[in-house]
Amino acid sequence: MLECRWFPAFLGSNHLWHSYGMADGLRGFLVAATCLLAVGMAGETALAQPKPRAPDWPTERIVFQDGTTWHGYIESEGDAWVNLIQIQILPGRPMFLVIRPVERAKIAKIERLDKQQRAALRQRIDAFINRARVEAARMEAVPLKSDTRDGVQYFDYAGKWFALESTIDEAFTRRMIVRLEQVFTGFRQILPPRAEPRRPLKVAVFDSMTEYRAYLGRLGIQIDNPACFVPSENLIAAGGNVRQFAAELARISRQHGKINAGLKDLRRDLPDRLAALAKQMRADGVAPDQIAKALHNEGRKFKEDIARKEAELLKVNRENERLFQAAVGQMLARQCHEAFHAYLENYVYPRDRHDVPLWLNEGLAQVFEAGLLEADSLRIDAPNRELLKRLKADLAGQEPLPLSKLLAADQRAFLGADHGARYYAYAWGLAYYLTFEKHALGSPAMDRYVQIAAKEVPPTERFEQLAGARLEKFEQSWRQYISALR
């Protein structure tokens, strides 16, 4: 299932800010980060976690005396301490930030970026931290049009990747559009487009399964799945029952607006309040040092009020996200699955020029369906827990499915009531292995494998050309990999 949520950050406590002499700017940065990042890993410590990998983009580095290296952004430094915003990417988890005061005596070397690269890195970190605000701005900026057709209110959207029509509540529709745009951006980053669609991709989303089925019925389609991609229509359709959440969402939105307005008032009033206080104290003949102390205390009170408001806003954002997931989380996961089929068809391997075997199409769709959204990036390296569990159990059974059967499987095998889930699990496992262990996704070998002429080659022989090995040997290595995968 696609996980769309705010991501965790390990942030230092107040005593760290003071005892390590961290700058006021960093403290403000931490307050903002605390209020914009949901803490989803409470109770865990950095020492209890697997070793993080380095980001795929330039960072600054601190190399310790023992050879350990931390990647991130050097926020500030003094004679005794260096303050690093460490970037951590752990296997199977979203990226998060750790604020690290590092003792200089333990550092062997500091590797800094040049001015331009530092600016780019800081911009990336700020975008990550301000993700909640960025998404809110995007939601407000989504150009929606409202129309009533056959007595039903529709919201219409035309964007870069798709045109969408929805009968779902406006706020949910806006958020769904933002998420789908992020998903398509993630597809592009991981599997760059190689073609242009011959006609626009259309997405139709319905507030009830009755509306959804009626819509498909008018196209002559009858299926049980709550979402589907119809290549002949270049259409993604999905349905769900979210109307019951609309009133609660409206309440949360009003609460969010009220808190946000209070925050703006506090930030706007602070300079005037301090200026008025200073003016009055000077008129009363108060000594300059006493004025400075009073202004400092007043400023601290305002900052504490702002921090409380930001904490309230974070709580509302979490509740908003929980509600969104309860209402349309599963629908969005299915949409992500179908969106990958659509992306593959429209932008990578169109069926009039390619033949993508069913196992590969469904396998990759599941890999992407389980992706983790990070700002505008989509991470897909985290194994799907349920599919991995199911696949391991089947491989450990008395009669595991031979890969030769998977490679030759048609639609009936995947839709079968008894074995459909089994074929999906094997397709995911094989696609995952080829993507992360063999790095075959987007390779010349993969391009040859999906050539339309390759359709005439027997499935096993065709796959052996992709794998560069006999199927028996490949299957043995694949099973060992899946057995060891966590």
HELIX and SHEET records of a PDB file:
HELIX    1   1 ASN A   14  SER A   19  1                                   6    
HELIX    2   2 ASP A   24  LEU A   36  1                                  13    
HELIX    3   3 ALA A   46  ALA A   48  5                                   3    
HELIX    4   4 ARG A  104  LYS A  106  5                                   3    
HELIX    5   5 LYS A  115  ILE A  129  1                                  15    
HELIX    6   6 ARG A  131  ALA A  141  1                                  11    
HELIX    7   7 GLU A  170  ILE A  190  1                                  21    
HELIX    8   8 MET A  209  ARG A  218  1                                  10    
HELIX    9   9 PRO A  231  GLU A  233  5                                   3    
HELIX   10  10 ARG A  243  PHE A  245  5                                   3    
HELIX   11  11 ALA A  246  ALA A  283  1                                  38    
HELIX   12  12 PRO A  288  PHE A  324  1                                  37    
HELIX   13  13 GLN A  325  GLY A  329  3                                   5    
HELIX   14  14 GLN A  330  TYR A  343  1                                  14    
HELIX   15  15 LEU A  344  VAL A  348  3                                   5    
HELIX   16  16 LEU A  358  GLU A  369  1                                  12    
HELIX   17  17 ARG A  385  LEU A  395  1                                  11    
HELIX   18  18 LEU A  403  ALA A  408  1                                   6    
HELIX   19  19 GLN A  411  LEU A  415  1                                   5    
HELIX   20  20 GLY A  420  PHE A  436  1                                  17    
HELIX   21  21 PRO A  444  TYR A  449  1                                   6    
HELIX   22  22 ILE A  452  GLU A  456  5                                   5    
HELIX   23  23 PRO A  459  ALA A  467  1                                   9    
HELIX   24  24 LEU A  471  ALA A  484  1                                  14    
SHEET    1   A 5 PHE A  96  GLU A 103  0                                        
SHEET    2   A 5 TRP A  81  GLN A  88 -1                                        
SHEET    3   A 5 THR A  69  GLU A  77 -1                                        
SHEET    4   A 5 GLU A  60  PHE A  64 -1                                        
SHEET    5   A 5 ILE A 107  GLU A 111 -1                                        
SHEET    1   B 6 LYS A 145  ARG A 149  0                                        
SHEET    2   B 6 VAL A 152  ALA A 158 -1                                        
SHEET    3   B 6 ALA A 163  SER A 166 -1                                        
SHEET    4   B 6 LYS A 202  PHE A 206  1                                        
SHEET    5   B 6 LEU A 235  GLY A 239  1                                        
SHEET    6   B 6 ALA A 227  VAL A 230 -1                                        
SHEET    1   C 2 LEU A 372  GLU A 374  0                                        
SHEET    2   C 2 SER A 377  ARG A 379 -1                                        
END                                                                             
